[in-house]
Amino acid sequence: MNLYIIRHGESIWNKENKIQGAKNPGLSGLGRLQARLLAGRFSKIKIDRIYSSPLKRSHQTAKMISKAVKLKIIKNAELSEIGLGEWEGRTPDEIDRLYHNKYKKWLKAGPTKIYIPGMERIGHFRKRVDRIMRSIIKDNKDKNNVIVVTHGGVIASFLAACLKADFDRLILGLRLENTCVTLVSFEKERGCLIHVADTLHLSPDRIKGVWPARY
């Protein structure tokens, strides 16, 4: 089974450089274009199932793909991004001003070392990601191609578990662009990482002439 794990398209808050976490902004105009190009990429592949986080930015991205491959979306709240409490809706500059340079410390030390008031516990987040991803893999072991549309934190947590890597180093050192595609191939629940954070569908020649525009 090929598992395509996709980060959502650019959201309104991505564009405004605001921390999102569990909050629910939708896609920006560019995000809708990215999702449309992503859907075109998968239109030539026979997809068996599509899973999505219920948060707008992911679900709107998944809807573009679902139209292209003619499948219904299976929404699951356990694919949602980690809740980041009082940081949500604020820019990094605002966080540093209000919380004594906590965002800069977060970038240096890593998310497991910094407490954010009201945040979802890292341990709880990682356990729910592991639980839902194991369930998806088990439920689709007889399928060929499965898509999961989710969030950067979820992808980083899953890859850290797959690679037995340090979560802090991975989440700070791995660049996951909007609509990037990570492919893990499974045989009898044993995964092999094929590629990480691929954005071939967003190459300049594909975007030229269609942006800016209304989508």
Buried (B, 14 or more C-beta within 10 A) or exposed (E): BBBBBBBBBBBBBBBEEBBBBBBBBBBBBBBBBBBBBBBBBBEEBEBBBBBBBBBBBBBBBBBBBBEBBEBEBBBBEBBBBBBBBBBBBBBBEBBBEEBEEBBEBBEEEBBEEBEBEEBBEBEEBBEBBBEBBEEBBEEBEEBEBBBBBBBBBBBBBBBBBBEEBEBBEBBBEBEBBBBBBBBBEBEEEEBEEEEBBBBEBBEEEBBEEEEEEEB
